[in-house]
Amino acid sequence: MVLLHGWCLDRTVWMYQELALVSSGHEVIVPDLAGFGASRDLTAHGELSGHGQDVADLVEELGLSDVIIVGFAFGAAVALAMPDHGRVAGIVAIGTPSAAGAPYDRMRSSMLRDWPRFAGRSATAICAQPQSEESLAWLARIFATTPLHSAVSGVDILARYEPLDRPSGLPVPSLFVHGADDPIVSPDVSRACAERFGGKVEIVPDSGHFVPWDQAAAVTEAIEAFERSLA
């Protein structure tokens, strides 16, 4: 399994799923996308296709096959944008973004005006369930340590991204997971994607945008159930 983080996050936000999946015997690879996390010194791509190609190259370089790609938000868009799904067995897209359903176009000016403050607020905005002060501070640091140019590049991509604009269907099975109480992107986006691409949809109750933290166990269970359905 390859787990792809969201915008202005890094690989460590998958820690709960990574631990659970490895403990149950899965091989799990969790990269940092170009411009983020430990890859922050790399130039962030200006198009999703660049990130998608990076993931495809990683899968090929490691000689992987029958891979399940799991992406959260921006990472979900990257998974869907991969130019070649030949080595992919399935895609789990969590909180799939949509420019029409989220205020990405208004975020840029706020980011440029006060990026540290915007970063700090983002940590609390994406979580609906109570998180400890330490967890929110840790999450805010991930946002704040993202280079501004990477953050702007990413939000510019999101501001023009519509998952339903994909010119063809998905060549692999898919599962679209969404928080029922997501204030950033409506669950209707994932429902529409599942219908458009012939996939399954799972709306997670008592969860906001950041489903991998709000309902960590439910996300792990959804991933594993999806894997079993491919057998």
KOLVEXGU-345940 format. One record per residue: x, y, z of N, C-alpha, C in turn. Coordinates in steps of 0.1 Angstrom, whole numbers, padded with zeros to 4 digits, always signed. Example, Ala and Ser with C-alpha at 12.3 -4.5 7.8 and 13.67 -1.06 7.14 Angstrom:
BEGIN
+0132-0057+0078+0123-0045+0078+0132-0033+0078+0128-0022+0071+0137-0011+0071+0129+0000+0079
end
This chain:
BEGIN
+0008-0012+0000+0000+0000+0000+0009+0012+0000+0005+0022-0008+0012+0035-0008+0002+0046-0003+0006+0053+0008-0003+0063+0014+0002+0077+0010-0007+0085+0004-0003+0099+0000-0010+0109+0009-0002+0118+0014-0007+0128+0023-0014+0139+0016-0021+0148+0024-0028+0159+0018-0019+0172+0017-0026+0183+0013-0019+0195+0010-0013+0201+0023-0001+0205+0022+0007+0211+0033+0008+0201+0045+0007+0189+0043+0009+0179+0053+0022+0170+0049+0024+0160+0056+0035+0151+0053+0032+0137+0057+0041+0128+0055+0039+0114+0056+0035+0110+0071+0039+0118+0081+0036+0114+0094+0022+0115+0098+0013+0121+0090-0001+0122+0094-0008+0108+0092-0001+0099+0086-0006+0086+0084-0002+0076+0095+0004+0081+0106+0010+0073+0116+0000+0062+0122-0012+0066+0124-0022+0056+0130-0024+0045+0120-0027+0049+0107-0030+0039+0097-0017+0030+0094-0006+0037+0093+0007+0030+0090+0009+0019+0101+0008+0023+0113+0011+0013+0124+0001+0001+0123-0012+0004+0121-0022-0006+0121-0020-0015+0109-0017-0010+0097-0016-0018+0085-0004-0026+0086+0007-0021+0091+0020-0029+0092+0018-0040+0102+0011-0037+0113+0008-0047+0123+0000-0058+0118-0009-0056+0108-0017-0066+0103-0011-0073+0091+0002-0070+0088+0010-0078+0078+0011-0071+0065+0007-0059+0063+0008-0052+0050+0022-0045+0048+0026-0045+0036+0038-0037+0033+0033-0022+0030+0038-0013+0037+0032+0001+0036+0044+0010+0032+0042+0019+0022+0051+0029+0018+0045+0042+0019+0051+0051+0026+0045+0065+0029+0055+0075+0024+0054+0080+0012+0064+0091+0007+0059+0105+0011+0068+0114+0011+0065+0128+0011+0065+0133-0003+0054+0139-0008+0053+0145-0021+0063+0156-0023+0067+0159-0035+0077+0169-0038+0072+0183-0033+0081+0189-0025+0078+0202-0019+0072+0202-0005+0070+0190+0000+0064+0188+0014+0072+0179+0022+0072+0180+0035+0078+0171+0045+0093+0171+0042+0098+0158+0042+0113+0156+0040+0116+0159+0025+0106+0161+0017+0109+0164+0003+0107+0179+0000+0107+0187+0011+0104+0202+0009+0115+0209+0001+0127+0203+0000+0137+0210-0008+0136+0207-0023+0127+0198-0026+0124+0196-0041+0113+0206-0045+0114+0210-0057+0105+0220-0063+0091+0213-0064+0081+0220-0058+0067+0214-0059+0062+0216-0073+0056+0206-0078+0050+0206-0092+0039+0216-0093+0038+0222-0104+0027+0231-0107+0014+0224-0112+0015+0212-0115+0004+0204-0120+0003+0191-0113-0009+0186-0112-0011+0173-0106-0004+0162-0113-0003+0163-0126+0004+0153-0134+0018+0150-0130+0025+0161-0125+0039+0159-0120+0039+0151-0108+0030+0153-0098+0030+0145-0086+0026+0131-0090+0016+0130-0099+0011+0116-0102+0022+0108-0109+0031+0115-0117+0042+0108-0124+0052+0104-0113+0054+0112-0103+0064+0108-0093+0060+0095-0086+0047+0094-0083+0042+0082-0076+0043+0070-0085+0039+0072-0098+0041+0061-0107+0055+0057-0109+0064+0066-0109+0079+0063-0110+0083+0056-0097+0078+0060-0085+0082+0053-0073+0078+0039-0073+0065+0036-0077+0060+0023-0077+0068+0014-0087+0072+0020-0098+0079+0012-0108+0094+0010-0103+0100+0020-0097+0114+0019-0093+0115+0008-0082+0105+0007-0073+0105-0003-0063+0101-0017-0067+0096-0018-0080+0092-0030-0085+0079-0036-0079+0070-0027-0075+0058-0031-0068+0048-0035-0079+0038-0043-0074+0027-0047-0083+0015-0049-0074+0003-0048-0080-0009-0050-0072-0010-0040-0060-0006-0028-0063-0005-0018-0052-0019-0011-0050-0022-0009-0037-0034-0001-0034-0029+0013-0031-0033+0023-0038-0029+0037-0036-0040+0043-0027-0036+0049-0016-0045+0055-0007-0041+0070-0006-0050+0079-0009-0047+0093-0009-0057+0101-0001-0052+0111+0007-0061+0120+0014-0061+0133+0007-0073+0138+0004-0075+0152-0002-0066+0154-0014-0056+0163-0012-0047+0165-0023-0040+0152-0028-0037+0143-0018-0032+0130-0022-0041+0122-0030-0054+0123-0027-0065+0116-0035-0065+0121-0049-0063+0134-0051-0063+0139-0064-0050+0134-0072-0039+0133-0064-0027+0128-0070-0029+0113-0075-0035+0105-0066-0037+0091-0070-0046+0090-0082-0056+0098-0083-0065+0098-0095-0058+0103-0108-0047+0111-0106-0040+0118-0117-0028+0109-0122-0025+0098-0116-0014+0090-0120-0016+0087-0135-0005+0089-0143-0006+0086-0157-0007+0072-0161-0003+0063-0152-0003+0049-0155-0007+0041-0142-0018+0034-0143-0023+0026-0132-0020+0011-0134-0011+0008-0143-0008-0006-0146-0004-0014-0135+0003-0009-0125+0008-0016-0114-0001-0015-0102-0013-0008-0104-0022-0005-0093-0034-0014-0093-0037-0020-0081-0048-0029-0080-0061-0021-0076-0059-0010-0070-0071-0002-0066-0067+0011-0059-0077+0020-0059-0075+0034-0053-0085+0036-0042-0080+0041-0030-0089+0046-0020-0087+0061-0019-0097+0069-0023-0096+0083-0023-0104+0089-0011-0097+0095-0002-0103+0100+0010-0105+0116+0010-0117+0121+0011-0119+0135+0011-0115+0141-0003-0119+0135-0013-0115+0140-0027-0119+0155-0028-0110+0163-0033-0112+0178-0034-0120+0181-0046-0126+0193-0046-0133+0199-0057-0133+0214-0056-0128+0220-0067-0127+0235-0067-0141+0242-0065-0151+0235-0071-0164+0241-0070-0170+0241-0056-0165+0231-0048-0172+0229-0035-0163+0234-0024-0152+0241-0026-0143+0245-0015-0138+0259-0018-0134+0267-0008-0130+0280-0010-0115+0282-0014-0110+0273-0022-0095+0273-0025-0091+0286-0032-0100+0292-0040-0097+0304-0047-0095+0316-0038-0101+0315-0025-0100+0326-0016-0089+0324-0006-0083+0312-0006-0073+0309+0004-0059+0316+0001-0056+0318-0012-0043+0323-0016-0040+0336-0010-0049+0346-0010-0046+0359-0005-0044+0358+0010-0052+0350+0017-0050+0349+0032-0036+0343+0035-0032+0333+0027-0019+0327+0029-0008+0337+0027-0009+0345+0016+0002+0354+0014+0002+0366+0024-0010+0369+0030-0010+0379+0040-0004+0375+0053-0006+0363+0057-0001+0358+0070-0001+0343+0070+0010+0337+0064+0010+0323+0063+0011+0315+0077+0019+0320+0086+0019+0313+0099+0006+0312+0106-0002+0324+0105-0015+0324+0112-0024+0315+0104-0024+0315+0091-0032+0306+0083-0029+0292+0086-0016+0289+0087-0012+0275+0089-0018+0270+0103-0017+0279+0113-0022+0275+0126-0037+0272+0126-0044+0281+0119-0059+0279+0119-0063+0266+0111-0054+0263+0101-0058+0251+0093-0058+0239+0101-0049+0238+0111-0049+0226+0119-0062+0223+0126-0068+0233+0131-0081+0231+0138-0093+0230+0128-0091+0236+0116-0102+0237+0107-0105+0223+0101-0094+0215+0099-0096+0202+0092-0101+0191+0102-0100+0193+0115-0105+0183+0124-0118+0187+0130-0127+0177+0131-0140+0179+0137-0141+0173+0151-0134+0162+0153-0134+0155+0166-0123+0162+0175-0126+0162+0188-0116+0168+0198-0102+0162+0196-0092+0170+0195-0078+0166+0195-0071+0173+0207-0060+0167+0212-0053+0173+0222-0046+0185+0218-0043+0194+0227-0035+0206+0224-0022+0203+0217-0016+0192+0222-0003+0188+0217-0004+0183+0202-0015+0176+0199-0017+0171+0186-0020+0182+0176-0028+0192+0180-0031+0203+0172-0018+0212+0169-0010+0213+0180+0002+0221+0178+0012+0214+0169+0012+0201+0170+0021+0193+0161+0016+0194+0147+0003+0193+0145-0002+0194+0132+0000+0208+0126-0002+0218+0134+0001+0232+0130+0015+0234+0125+0025+0227+0132+0039+0229+0128+0041+0223+0114+0034+0212+0111+0036+0206+0098+0031+0216+0087+0020+0222+0090+0015+0232+0080+0026+0244+0079+0030+0249+0091+0038+0261+0091+0052+0258+0086+0057+0246+0086+0070+0243+0081+0070+0240+0066+0058+0240+0060+0057+0238+0046+0062+0251+0039+0071+0250+0029+0076+0262+0022+0064+0270+0016+0063+0283+0017+0052+0290+0012+0050+0287-0003+0061+0286-0011+0059+0284-0025+0053+0270-0028+0055+0260-0019+0049+0247-0021+0034+0248-0017+0031+0256-0007+0017+0258-0003+0009+0265-0014+0015+0276-0019+0008+0283-0030+0006+0275-0042+0016+0267-0046+0016+0259-0058+0004+0249-0056+0004+0243-0044-0007+0233-0041-0021+0239-0042-0023+0250-0036-0036+0256-0035-0040+0261-0049-0031+0265-0057-0034+0269-0071-0039+0257-0079-0033+0245-0076-0037+0233-0083-0052+0230-0078-0054+0230-0065-0067+0227-0060-0078+0237-0065-0074+0249-0067-0084+0259-0071-0089+0257-0085-0083+0248-0093-0088+0245-0106-0090+0230-0108-0091+0223-0097-0092+0208-0098-0107+0204-0097-0111+0196-0106-0125+0190-0105-0123+0175-0109-0125+0166-0099-0123+0152-0102-0131+0146-0113-0143+0152-0115-0152+0146-0125-0148+0151-0139-0138+0159-0140-0133+0164-0153-0123+0153-0159-0120+0143-0152-0112+0133-0157-0118+0128-0170-0110+0128-0182-0115+0125-0195-0120+0110-0197-0116+0101-0189-0120+0087-0190-0122+0081-0176-0128+0070-0176-0130+0063-0163-0118+0058-0157-0119+0053-0145-0107+0048-0138-0105+0033-0143-0093+0029-0146-0091+0015-0150-0090+0005-0139-0091+0010-0127-0090+0001-0115-0101+0003-0105-0105-0007-0097-0115-0005-0087-0112+0007-0078-0122+0013-0072-0120+0025-0064-0130+0026-0053-0125+0032-0042-0134+0035-0030-0132+0049-0026-0143+0056-0025-0143+0070-0022-0148+0072-0007-0140+0077+0002-0143+0078+0016-0144+0093+0019-0154+0096+0027-0156+0111+0030-0162+0112+0044-0158+0123+0051-0163+0126+0064-0177+0132+0062-0187+0127+0070-0201+0131+0069-0202+0146+0072-0194+0151+0081-0195+0165+0085-0184+0174+0080-0178+0170+0068-0167+0178+0062-0172+0192+0059-0166+0202+0065-0170+0216+0062-0163+0222+0050-0153+0215+0045-0144+0220+0034-0149+0215+0021-0152+0202+0020-0156+0196+0007-0168+0188+0010-0179+0189+0003-0191+0182+0006-0190+0167+0003-0195+0158+0011-0195+0144+0008-0201+0141-0006-0210+0150-0011-0216+0148-0024-0205+0146-0035-0193+0152-0033-0183+0151-0043-0178+0136-0044-0176+0130-0032-0172+0116-0033-0184+0107-0038-0196+0110-0035-0207+0102-0040-0208+0103-0055-0205+0116-0061-0206+0118-0075-0194+0110-0082-0182+0110-0075-0171+0103-0081-0173+0088-0081-0179+0083-0071-0182+0069-0071-0191+0065-0082-0201+0073-0084-0211+0071-0095-0204+0072-0108-0196+0082-0110-0190+0085-0123-0180+0074-0127-0172+0069-0117-0162+0060-0120-0165+0045-0116-0178+0043-0113-0182+0029-0110-0175+0024-0097-0172+0033-0088-0166+0028-0075-0176+0027-0064-0170+0024-0052-0178+0024-0040-0177+0037-0032-0186+0040-0023-0185+0052-0015-0188+0048-0001-0181+0054+0008-0183+0052+0023-0182+0066+0030-0194+0070+0035-0195+0082+0042-0193+0079+0057-0182+0085+0063-0179+0082+0077-0186+0091+0087-0194+0086+0096-0201+0095+0105-0191+0101+0115-0196+0112+0121-0188+0119+0132-0174+0122+0127-0172+0127+0115-0159+0131+0110-0160+0143+0101-0150+0152+0103-0149+0163+0094-0140+0160+0082-0132+0170+0078-0124+0168+0066-0113+0158+0068-0106+0159+0080-0094+0150+0082-0098+0137+0088-0104+0129+0080-0110+0116+0084-0099+0107+0090-0086+0107+0084-0076+0098+0090-0073+0101+0105-0076+0112+0110-0075+0115+0124-0088+0115+0131-0098+0121+0126-0111+0121+0132-0116+0107+0135-0114+0098+0126-0119+0084+0127-0108+0075+0121-0097+0074+0128-0085+0067+0124-0088+0052+0122-0095+0046+0132-0098+0032+0131-0107+0029+0119-0117+0037+0117-0127+0035+0106-0120+0036+0092-0110+0045+0091-0102+0046+0078-0094+0033+0076-0088+0028+0086-0080+0016+0085-0089+0004+0081-0101+0003+0088-0110-0008+0084-0115-0007+0070-0118+0006+0065-0122+0008+0052-0112+0003+0042-0099+0007+0044-0088+0003+0035-0087-0012+0035-0087-0019+0046-0086-0033+0047-0098-0041+0040-0110-0035+0043-0122-0041+0037-0121-0040+0021-0116-0029+0017-0115-0027+0002-0105-0037-0003-0094-0038+0004-0084-0048-0001-0090-0062-0002-0097-0066+0008-0104-0079+0008-0113-0081-0004-0120-0070-0007-0129-0071-0018-0123-0073-0032-0109-0070-0033-0102-0072-0045-0097-0086-0047-0098-0094-0036-0092-0108-0037-0101-0117-0046
end
